[in-house]
């Protein structure tokens, strides 16, 4: 998408920056979607389905921003896309366990993960690939590279429509589960009061230790990911030089 939106292809805009922005926002989305909805539930008695509605709105906004984006807006689009993706992944397990219980949690959560897997194939592979190839054909160039906002716009418009449908469905979910979530919140609040402040402190300490460990692991993975992406970009940049030199 960076190459397609670059008005001067020879400028060689780095794609690593946008991948890093998406990854960092993804991490923030997962952390915030775990901490903030939990606080809202136990302090304000707000069910997690309401933050879920906001996440779907973020997804809709990100899709529209990507559909009509340019290089100046791509930083914000990358951040919002990563944040919405991470927040959705962070909320789904909690909502699943609270609405359907823990008895069949593994099966329920695995079934829900079919949605992202199927969507990735249908939208990212079939739809995006077809739209991109049509853009290449319309330009009538010998290369396999498409330039212009039309290379991906139709794909993100379709995603925007699906995200709008998700907003409506999340609103329906909130309406239909208000009584269920009221009982869930009451049970969790009573359980915390029964456990007492010391147990809450120990639980918070365990969460903090887990967060520190996961943050270090994520930092290591992101560092290696940036290194691999940088090496790949360097290899791609040197590929035309090797092709001009001919085969040995």
C-alpha positions, -999 to +999 in steps of 0.1 A: +000+000+000+029+023+007+042+019-029+008+023-043+002+056-025+037+070-032+032+096-060+069+092-069+078+055-069+115+063-071+114+079-036+116+045-019+094+051+011+103+027+039+075+003+048+092-008+080+079+024+098+043+015+091+048-021+102+063-009+134+035+016+141+009-012+135+028-036+158+031-010+186-006+000+183-016-037+183+003-042+216-013-011+232-047-022+220-044-056+237-031-040+270-058-013+271-086-037+262-076-059+290-072-032+317-098-005+309-130-027+304-121-046+336-120-013+356-152-001+340-170-033+349-160-033+386-160+005+392-188+017+369-206-016+363-203-011+325-203-044+306-176-053+282-200-053+253-199-015+253-161-013+248-166-039+222-189-015+203-162+012+205-137-013+191-159-021+161-163+017+156-125+020+156-123-008+130-149+010+108-130+043+111-097+026+103-111+009+072-125+042+059-093+060+066-073+034+047-098+035+018-093+073+013-058+076+027-026+091+014+010+090+026+003+119+050-026+100+067-010+065+065+007+069+099-026+075+116-043+048+096-017+023+105-019+031+142-057+030+143-058-003+124-033-019+147-051-006+178-085-018+167-071-052+158-053-057+191-082-044+212-106-068+194-083-097+201-080-087+237-117-083+243-129-115+226-116-141+251-131-122+281-165-116+265-166-153+254-158-166+289-183-142+306-212-149+283-207-187+277-188-198+308-155-216+311-168-252+307-165-252+269-143-221+266-117-237+244-142-249+219-161-216+219-130-195+215-116-218+188-149-215+169-148-177+171-113-177+157-126-192+125-139-157+117-105-140+115-090-169+097-118-171+071-118-133+068-081-131+063-083-156+034-114-140+017-105-104+022-067-102+023-060-130-002-089-133-027-105-098-026-073-077-022-054-098-047-081-096-073-086-058-069-048-052-070-044-072-102-073-054-118-055-021-110-023-034-126-042-045-157-060-011-161-027+007-160-014-014-188+022-015-176+046-044-180+054-044-143+033-062-116+032-030-094+000-009-091+001+028-084-027+049-071-054+049-044-076+026-065-053-003-060-068-010-025-098+013-022-125-012-031-110-037-007-112-013+023-147-001+012-159-037+015-142-040+049-159-008+059-193-022+051-185-054+071-172-033+100-205-013+099-224-045+101-202-055+131-211-022+148-248-030+145-243-066+157-223-054+187-252-031+196-276-060+193-253-081+215-252-053+242-290-051+242-295-089+245-269-095+272-276-066+296-293-088+322-266-115+318-238-090+323-256-074+352-255-108+369-219-115+359-208-081+373-226-086+405-210-120+410-175-108+402-179-078+426-191-100+454-162-124+448-137-096+450-152-083+482-152-117+497-115-122+488-105-090+505-079-063+497-049-086+504-060-111+478-066-083+454-031-070+460-016-104+454-036-108+423-025-074+410+011-082+418+009-115+398-007-096+369+021-070+370+048-097+370+031-114+340+028-081+322+065-073+327+075-108+314+052-105+284+064-070+277+100-081+277+091-111+254+071-088+231+100-063+230+124-091+220+100-104+193+094-069+179+132-063+178+137-095+158+108-087+136+121-053+127+155-069+120+140-095+097+119-069+079+149-046+075+170-075+060+141-084+037+138-048+025+176-046+019+174-078-001+145-065-022+163-032-028+194-051-041+174-075-062+172-051-093+210-047-091+215-085-092+190-088-121+208-061-141+241-079-135+227-111-151+229-147-140+264-161-133 
